[in-house]
Amino acid sequence: MTNEQLSQAKDKDLAGSLIAIRRAARAAREAAVRTNTAIVVQRGQKPVRITADELRKAGVK
């Protein structure tokens, strides 16, 4: 689903899911910085490893 479709969903849980996913992603980035570990995200169809240093450079605290 697209962001617009999620925001217009009749099911309140579905509509709120994008916010929850973003909150979880932010928490994962913050935990990676705190523990000095990398995270793996998907960009396109490929997994991409992002180190804690890269996250710090991007402004994650």
PyMOL Python script that loads the backbone (N, CA, C, O; Angstrom):
from pymol import cmd

cmd.read_pdbstr("""\
ATOM      1  N   MET A   1       0.833  -1.185   0.000  1.00  0.00           N
ATOM      2  CA  MET A   1       0.000   0.000   0.000  1.00  0.00           C
ATOM      3  C   MET A   1       0.878   1.248   0.000  1.00  0.00           C
ATOM      4  O   MET A   1       1.986   1.247   0.537  1.00  0.00           O
ATOM      5  N   THR A   2       0.380   2.276  -0.591  1.00  0.00           N
ATOM      6  CA  THR A   2       1.098   3.543  -0.594  1.00  0.00           C
ATOM      7  C   THR A   2       0.794   4.306   0.697  1.00  0.00           C
ATOM      8  O   THR A   2      -0.141   3.967   1.422  1.00  0.00           O
ATOM      9  N   ASN A   3       1.592   5.336   0.976  1.00  0.00           N
ATOM     10  CA  ASN A   3       1.353   6.167   2.155  1.00  0.00           C
ATOM     11  C   ASN A   3      -0.053   6.755   2.127  1.00  0.00           C
ATOM     12  O   ASN A   3      -0.739   6.788   3.149  1.00  0.00           O
ATOM     13  N   GLU A   4      -0.475   7.215   0.962  1.00  0.00           N
ATOM     14  CA  GLU A   4      -1.807   7.822   0.829  1.00  0.00           C
ATOM     15  C   GLU A   4      -2.899   6.801   1.120  1.00  0.00           C
ATOM     16  O   GLU A   4      -3.872   7.108   1.810  1.00  0.00           O
ATOM     17  N   GLN A   5      -2.740   5.587   0.594  1.00  0.00           N
ATOM     18  CA  GLN A   5      -3.739   4.548   0.837  1.00  0.00           C
ATOM     19  C   GLN A   5      -3.809   4.203   2.322  1.00  0.00           C
ATOM     20  O   GLN A   5      -4.897   4.000   2.861  1.00  0.00           O
ATOM     21  N   LEU A   6      -2.655   4.135   2.987  1.00  0.00           N
ATOM     22  CA  LEU A   6      -2.647   3.837   4.411  1.00  0.00           C
ATOM     23  C   LEU A   6      -3.340   4.934   5.207  1.00  0.00           C
ATOM     24  O   LEU A   6      -4.117   4.650   6.119  1.00  0.00           O
ATOM     25  N   SER A   7      -3.057   6.191   4.861  1.00  0.00           N
ATOM     26  CA  SER A   7      -3.642   7.294   5.610  1.00  0.00           C
ATOM     27  C   SER A   7      -5.153   7.387   5.409  1.00  0.00           C
ATOM     28  O   SER A   7      -5.851   7.938   6.261  1.00  0.00           O
ATOM     29  N   GLN A   8      -5.668   6.863   4.304  1.00  0.00           N
ATOM     30  CA  GLN A   8      -7.102   6.914   4.017  1.00  0.00           C
ATOM     31  C   GLN A   8      -7.820   5.610   4.357  1.00  0.00           C
ATOM     32  O   GLN A   8      -9.013   5.477   4.086  1.00  0.00           O
ATOM     33  N   ALA A   9      -7.119   4.656   4.942  1.00  0.00           N
ATOM     34  CA  ALA A   9      -7.714   3.353   5.238  1.00  0.00           C
ATOM     35  C   ALA A   9      -8.850   3.499   6.240  1.00  0.00           C
ATOM     36  O   ALA A   9      -8.774   4.308   7.165  1.00  0.00           O
ATOM     37  N   LYS A  10      -9.899   2.714   6.053  1.00  0.00           N
ATOM     38  CA  LYS A  10     -11.045   2.739   6.968  1.00  0.00           C
ATOM     39  C   LYS A  10     -10.707   2.050   8.285  1.00  0.00           C
ATOM     40  O   LYS A  10     -11.232   2.424   9.334  1.00  0.00           O
ATOM     41  N   ASP A  11      -9.842   1.055   8.237  1.00  0.00           N
ATOM     42  CA  ASP A  11      -9.419   0.333   9.436  1.00  0.00           C
ATOM     43  C   ASP A  11      -8.422   1.208  10.204  1.00  0.00           C
ATOM     44  O   ASP A  11      -7.351   1.518   9.682  1.00  0.00           O
ATOM     45  N   LYS A  12      -8.753   1.606  11.417  1.00  0.00           N
ATOM     46  CA  LYS A  12      -7.904   2.504  12.191  1.00  0.00           C
ATOM     47  C   LYS A  12      -6.536   1.886  12.481  1.00  0.00           C
ATOM     48  O   LYS A  12      -5.530   2.595  12.500  1.00  0.00           O
ATOM     49  N   ASP A  13      -6.490   0.572  12.706  1.00  0.00           N
ATOM     50  CA  ASP A  13      -5.210  -0.087  12.954  1.00  0.00           C
ATOM     51  C   ASP A  13      -4.304  -0.009  11.734  1.00  0.00           C
ATOM     52  O   ASP A  13      -3.104   0.240  11.852  1.00  0.00           O
ATOM     53  N   LEU A  14      -4.878  -0.219  10.584  1.00  0.00           N
ATOM     54  CA  LEU A  14      -4.109  -0.140   9.346  1.00  0.00           C
ATOM     55  C   LEU A  14      -3.630   1.288   9.106  1.00  0.00           C
ATOM     56  O   LEU A  14      -2.487   1.500   8.702  1.00  0.00           O
ATOM     57  N   ALA A  15      -4.487   2.254   9.349  1.00  0.00           N
ATOM     58  CA  ALA A  15      -4.120   3.648   9.157  1.00  0.00           C
ATOM     59  C   ALA A  15      -2.970   4.047  10.079  1.00  0.00           C
ATOM     60  O   ALA A  15      -2.117   4.843   9.685  1.00  0.00           O
ATOM     61  N   GLY A  16      -2.933   3.516  11.284  1.00  0.00           N
ATOM     62  CA  GLY A  16      -1.871   3.838  12.240  1.00  0.00           C
ATOM     63  C   GLY A  16      -0.615   3.021  12.076  1.00  0.00           C
ATOM     64  O   GLY A  16       0.391   3.297  12.731  1.00  0.00           O
ATOM     65  N   SER A  17      -0.648   2.024  11.221  1.00  0.00           N
ATOM     66  CA  SER A  17       0.499   1.127  11.092  1.00  0.00           C
ATOM     67  C   SER A  17       1.740   1.821  10.548  1.00  0.00           C
ATOM     68  O   SER A  17       2.851   1.489  10.962  1.00  0.00           O
ATOM     69  N   LEU A  18       1.589   2.765   9.642  1.00  0.00           N
ATOM     70  CA  LEU A  18       2.739   3.469   9.083  1.00  0.00           C
ATOM     71  C   LEU A  18       3.462   4.260  10.170  1.00  0.00           C
ATOM     72  O   LEU A  18       4.693   4.291  10.206  1.00  0.00           O
ATOM     73  N   ILE A  19       2.705   4.893  11.045  1.00  0.00           N
ATOM     74  CA  ILE A  19       3.302   5.632  12.160  1.00  0.00           C
ATOM     75  C   ILE A  19       4.073   4.675  13.058  1.00  0.00           C
ATOM     76  O   ILE A  19       5.182   4.991  13.489  1.00  0.00           O
ATOM     77  N   ALA A  20       3.507   3.522  13.342  1.00  0.00           N
ATOM     78  CA  ALA A  20       4.169   2.532  14.197  1.00  0.00           C
ATOM     79  C   ALA A  20       5.442   1.998  13.551  1.00  0.00           C
ATOM     80  O   ALA A  20       6.449   1.804  14.233  1.00  0.00           O
ATOM     81  N   ILE A  21       5.406   1.762  12.257  1.00  0.00           N
ATOM     82  CA  ILE A  21       6.589   1.273  11.549  1.00  0.00           C
ATOM     83  C   ILE A  21       7.702   2.312  11.594  1.00  0.00           C
ATOM     84  O   ILE A  21       8.863   1.972  11.823  1.00  0.00           O
ATOM     85  N   ARG A  22       7.355   3.566  11.379  1.00  0.00           N
ATOM     86  CA  ARG A  22       8.371   4.635  11.436  1.00  0.00           C
ATOM     87  C   ARG A  22       8.947   4.775  12.838  1.00  0.00           C
ATOM     88  O   ARG A  22      10.149   4.987  13.001  1.00  0.00           O
ATOM     89  N   ARG A  23       8.091   4.658  13.852  1.00  0.00           N
ATOM     90  CA  ARG A  23       8.554   4.743  15.240  1.00  0.00           C
ATOM     91  C   ARG A  23       9.510   3.587  15.555  1.00  0.00           C
ATOM     92  O   ARG A  23      10.528   3.790  16.216  1.00  0.00           O
ATOM     93  N   ALA A  24       9.194   2.395  15.093  1.00  0.00           N
ATOM     94  CA  ALA A  24      10.054   1.234  15.318  1.00  0.00           C
ATOM     95  C   ALA A  24      11.383   1.380  14.586  1.00  0.00           C
ATOM     96  O   ALA A  24      12.426   0.996  15.113  1.00  0.00           O
ATOM     97  N   ALA A  25      11.352   1.926  13.384  1.00  0.00           N
ATOM     98  CA  ALA A  25      12.595   2.133  12.619  1.00  0.00           C
ATOM     99  C   ALA A  25      13.497   3.132  13.331  1.00  0.00           C
ATOM    100  O   ALA A  25      14.710   2.936  13.409  1.00  0.00           O
ATOM    101  N   ARG A  26      12.897   4.211  13.853  1.00  0.00           N
ATOM    102  CA  ARG A  26      13.686   5.211  14.581  1.00  0.00           C
ATOM    103  C   ARG A  26      14.300   4.588  15.835  1.00  0.00           C
ATOM    104  O   ARG A  26      15.465   4.837  16.146  1.00  0.00           O
ATOM    105  N   ALA A  27      13.521   3.781  16.552  1.00  0.00           N
ATOM    106  CA  ALA A  27      14.032   3.116  17.757  1.00  0.00           C
ATOM    107  C   ALA A  27      15.174   2.160  17.414  1.00  0.00           C
ATOM    108  O   ALA A  27      16.140   2.050  18.170  1.00  0.00           O
ATOM    109  N   ALA A  28      15.067   1.476  16.290  1.00  0.00           N
ATOM    110  CA  ALA A  28      16.133   0.556  15.868  1.00  0.00           C
ATOM    111  C   ALA A  28      17.412   1.311  15.548  1.00  0.00           C
ATOM    112  O   ALA A  28      18.504   0.866  15.901  1.00  0.00           O
ATOM    113  N   ARG A  29      17.281   2.458  14.878  1.00  0.00           N
ATOM    114  CA  ARG A  29      18.470   3.263  14.568  1.00  0.00           C
ATOM    115  C   ARG A  29      19.116   3.789  15.847  1.00  0.00           C
ATOM    116  O   ARG A  29      20.340   3.769  15.982  1.00  0.00           O
ATOM    117  N   GLU A  30      18.299   4.256  16.781  1.00  0.00           N
ATOM    118  CA  GLU A  30      18.830   4.766  18.050  1.00  0.00           C
ATOM    119  C   GLU A  30      19.510   3.659  18.851  1.00  0.00           C
ATOM    120  O   GLU A  30      20.560   3.886  19.452  1.00  0.00           O
ATOM    121  N   ALA A  31      18.923   2.469  18.862  1.00  0.00           N
ATOM    122  CA  ALA A  31      19.528   1.337  19.572  1.00  0.00           C
ATOM    123  C   ALA A  31      20.850   0.947  18.922  1.00  0.00           C
ATOM    124  O   ALA A  31      21.801   0.600  19.622  1.00  0.00           O
ATOM    125  N   ALA A  32      20.924   0.999  17.612  1.00  0.00           N
ATOM    126  CA  ALA A  32      22.165   0.663  16.914  1.00  0.00           C
ATOM    127  C   ALA A  32      23.273   1.643  17.292  1.00  0.00           C
ATOM    128  O   ALA A  32      24.418   1.237  17.489  1.00  0.00           O
ATOM    129  N   VAL A  33      22.942   2.916  17.392  1.00  0.00           N
ATOM    130  CA  VAL A  33      23.939   3.915  17.788  1.00  0.00           C
ATOM    131  C   VAL A  33      24.374   3.677  19.234  1.00  0.00           C
ATOM    132  O   VAL A  33      25.564   3.711  19.545  1.00  0.00           O
ATOM    133  N   ARG A  34      23.393   3.433  20.119  1.00  0.00           N
ATOM    134  CA  ARG A  34      23.699   3.195  21.538  1.00  0.00           C
ATOM    135  C   ARG A  34      24.609   1.988  21.748  1.00  0.00           C
ATOM    136  O   ARG A  34      25.497   2.015  22.600  1.00  0.00           O
ATOM    137  N   THR A  35      24.388   0.936  20.973  1.00  0.00           N
ATOM    138  CA  THR A  35      25.134  -0.306  21.154  1.00  0.00           C
ATOM    139  C   THR A  35      26.290  -0.456  20.170  1.00  0.00           C
ATOM    140  O   THR A  35      26.986  -1.472  20.157  1.00  0.00           O
ATOM    141  N   ASN A  36      26.483   0.582  19.339  1.00  0.00           N
ATOM    142  CA  ASN A  36      27.563   0.588  18.352  1.00  0.00           C
ATOM    143  C   ASN A  36      27.506  -0.625  17.426  1.00  0.00           C
ATOM    144  O   ASN A  36      28.518  -1.273  17.160  1.00  0.00           O
ATOM    145  N   THR A  37      26.319  -0.911  16.950  1.00  0.00           N
ATOM    146  CA  THR A  37      26.117  -2.017  16.015  1.00  0.00           C
ATOM    147  C   THR A  37      25.498  -1.490  14.721  1.00  0.00           C
ATOM    148  O   THR A  37      25.007  -0.362  14.671  1.00  0.00           O
ATOM    149  N   ALA A  38      25.526  -2.294  13.709  1.00  0.00           N
ATOM    150  CA  ALA A  38      24.951  -1.915  12.417  1.00  0.00           C
ATOM    151  C   ALA A  38      23.503  -2.383  12.344  1.00  0.00           C
ATOM    152  O   ALA A  38      23.074  -3.254  13.101  1.00  0.00           O
ATOM    153  N   ILE A  39      22.768  -1.790  11.426  1.00  0.00           N
ATOM    154  CA  ILE A  39      21.428  -2.265  11.098  1.00  0.00           C
ATOM    155  C   ILE A  39      21.417  -2.638   9.623  1.00  0.00           C
ATOM    156  O   ILE A  39      22.277  -2.207   8.854  1.00  0.00           O
ATOM    157  N   VAL A  40      20.454  -3.428   9.245  1.00  0.00           N
ATOM    158  CA  VAL A  40      20.292  -3.797   7.838  1.00  0.00           C
ATOM    159  C   VAL A  40      18.911  -3.344   7.407  1.00  0.00           C
ATOM    160  O   VAL A  40      17.906  -3.679   8.033  1.00  0.00           O
ATOM    161  N   VAL A  41      18.876  -2.576   6.328  1.00  0.00           N
ATOM    162  CA  VAL A  41      17.610  -2.099   5.772  1.00  0.00           C
ATOM    163  C   VAL A  41      17.504  -2.577   4.338  1.00  0.00           C
ATOM    164  O   VAL A  41      18.491  -2.995   3.733  1.00  0.00           O
ATOM    165  N   GLN A  42      16.310  -2.511   3.807  1.00  0.00           N
ATOM    166  CA  GLN A  42      16.110  -2.900   2.412  1.00  0.00           C
ATOM    167  C   GLN A  42      15.935  -1.644   1.582  1.00  0.00           C
ATOM    168  O   GLN A  42      15.071  -0.814   1.867  1.00  0.00           O
ATOM    169  N   ARG A  43      16.748  -1.511   0.565  1.00  0.00           N
ATOM    170  CA  ARG A  43      16.631  -0.408  -0.387  1.00  0.00           C
ATOM    171  C   ARG A  43      16.426  -1.031  -1.756  1.00  0.00           C
ATOM    172  O   ARG A  43      17.303  -1.707  -2.294  1.00  0.00           O
ATOM    173  N   GLY A  44      15.259  -0.790  -2.298  1.00  0.00           N
ATOM    174  CA  GLY A  44      14.907  -1.481  -3.534  1.00  0.00           C
ATOM    175  C   GLY A  44      14.708  -2.947  -3.189  1.00  0.00           C
ATOM    176  O   GLY A  44      13.919  -3.286  -2.307  1.00  0.00           O
ATOM    177  N   GLN A  45      15.413  -3.794  -3.876  1.00  0.00           N
ATOM    178  CA  GLN A  45      15.317  -5.228  -3.616  1.00  0.00           C
ATOM    179  C   GLN A  45      16.561  -5.771  -2.925  1.00  0.00           C
ATOM    180  O   GLN A  45      16.731  -6.987  -2.830  1.00  0.00           O
ATOM    181  N   LYS A  46      17.445  -4.878  -2.435  1.00  0.00           N
ATOM    182  CA  LYS A  46      18.714  -5.318  -1.870  1.00  0.00           C
ATOM    183  C   LYS A  46      18.855  -4.918  -0.408  1.00  0.00           C
ATOM    184  O   LYS A  46      18.457  -3.820  -0.019  1.00  0.00           O
ATOM    185  N   PRO A  47      19.428  -5.816   0.408  1.00  0.00           N
ATOM    186  CA  PRO A  47      19.721  -5.458   1.789  1.00  0.00           C
ATOM    187  C   PRO A  47      20.957  -4.551   1.833  1.00  0.00           C
ATOM    188  O   PRO A  47      21.931  -4.776   1.114  1.00  0.00           O
ATOM    189  N   VAL A  48      20.899  -3.527   2.687  1.00  0.00           N
ATOM    190  CA  VAL A  48      22.001  -2.580   2.821  1.00  0.00           C
ATOM    191  C   VAL A  48      22.371  -2.483   4.297  1.00  0.00           C
ATOM    192  O   VAL A  48      21.508  -2.249   5.144  1.00  0.00           O
ATOM    193  N   ARG A  49      23.652  -2.664   4.603  1.00  0.00           N
ATOM    194  CA  ARG A  49      24.145  -2.578   5.978  1.00  0.00           C
ATOM    195  C   ARG A  49      24.559  -1.139   6.265  1.00  0.00           C
ATOM    196  O   ARG A  49      25.319  -0.539   5.505  1.00  0.00           O
ATOM    197  N   ILE A  50      24.048  -0.589   7.377  1.00  0.00           N
ATOM    198  CA  ILE A  50      24.383   0.771   7.778  1.00  0.00           C
ATOM    199  C   ILE A  50      25.032   0.705   9.157  1.00  0.00           C
ATOM    200  O   ILE A  50      24.423   0.228  10.115  1.00  0.00           O
ATOM    201  N   THR A  51      26.261   1.182   9.251  1.00  0.00           N
ATOM    202  CA  THR A  51      26.990   1.113  10.515  1.00  0.00           C
ATOM    203  C   THR A  51      26.516   2.202  11.476  1.00  0.00           C
ATOM    204  O   THR A  51      25.855   3.162  11.080  1.00  0.00           O
ATOM    205  N   ALA A  52      26.870   2.025  12.743  1.00  0.00           N
ATOM    206  CA  ALA A  52      26.529   3.029  13.751  1.00  0.00           C
ATOM    207  C   ALA A  52      27.189   4.358  13.421  1.00  0.00           C
ATOM    208  O   ALA A  52      26.586   5.411  13.630  1.00  0.00           O
ATOM    209  N   ASP A  53      28.403   4.331  12.914  1.00  0.00           N
ATOM    210  CA  ASP A  53      29.081   5.581  12.535  1.00  0.00           C
ATOM    211  C   ASP A  53      28.319   6.308  11.430  1.00  0.00           C
ATOM    212  O   ASP A  53      28.181   7.530  11.470  1.00  0.00           O
ATOM    213  N   GLU A  54      27.833   5.573  10.462  1.00  0.00           N
ATOM    214  CA  GLU A  54      27.058   6.188   9.382  1.00  0.00           C
ATOM    215  C   GLU A  54      25.763   6.790   9.931  1.00  0.00           C
ATOM    216  O   GLU A  54      25.328   7.854   9.489  1.00  0.00           O
ATOM    217  N   LEU A  55      25.160   6.108  10.887  1.00  0.00           N
ATOM    218  CA  LEU A  55      23.932   6.622  11.504  1.00  0.00           C
ATOM    219  C   LEU A  55      24.228   7.908  12.282  1.00  0.00           C
ATOM    220  O   LEU A  55      23.448   8.860  12.236  1.00  0.00           O
ATOM    221  N   ARG A  56      25.344   7.930  12.987  1.00  0.00           N
ATOM    222  CA  ARG A  56      25.726   9.135  13.739  1.00  0.00           C
ATOM    223  C   ARG A  56      25.963  10.304  12.785  1.00  0.00           C
ATOM    224  O   ARG A  56      25.549  11.429  13.065  1.00  0.00           O
ATOM    225  N   LYS A  57      26.624  10.043  11.666  1.00  0.00           N
ATOM    226  CA  LYS A  57      26.866  11.097  10.677  1.00  0.00           C
ATOM    227  C   LYS A  57      25.565  11.629  10.107  1.00  0.00           C
ATOM    228  O   LYS A  57      25.478  12.795   9.721  1.00  0.00           O
ATOM    229  N   ALA A  58      24.550  10.770  10.056  1.00  0.00           N
ATOM    230  CA  ALA A  58      23.238  11.166   9.542  1.00  0.00           C
ATOM    231  C   ALA A  58      22.404  11.896  10.599  1.00  0.00           C
ATOM    232  O   ALA A  58      21.293  12.348  10.320  1.00  0.00           O
ATOM    233  N   GLY A  59      22.951  12.005  11.814  1.00  0.00           N
ATOM    234  CA  GLY A  59      22.255  12.759  12.859  1.00  0.00           C
ATOM    235  C   GLY A  59      21.457  11.955  13.845  1.00  0.00           C
ATOM    236  O   GLY A  59      20.729  12.530  14.655  1.00  0.00           O
ATOM    237  N   VAL A  60      21.566  10.628  13.807  1.00  0.00           N
ATOM    238  CA  VAL A  60      20.837   9.792  14.762  1.00  0.00           C
ATOM    239  C   VAL A  60      21.528   9.881  16.111  1.00  0.00           C
ATOM    240  O   VAL A  60      22.751   9.773  16.204  1.00  0.00           O
ATOM    241  N   LYS A  61      20.739  10.079  17.147  1.00  0.00           N
ATOM    242  CA  LYS A  61      21.313  10.199  18.496  1.00  0.00           C
ATOM    243  C   LYS A  61      20.959   9.027  19.350  1.00  0.00           C
ATOM    244  O   LYS A  61      21.359   8.967  20.513  1.00  0.00           O
TER     245      LYS A  61
END
""", "prot")
cmd.dss("prot")
cmd.show_as("cartoon", "prot")
cmd.util.cbc("prot")
cmd.orient("prot")
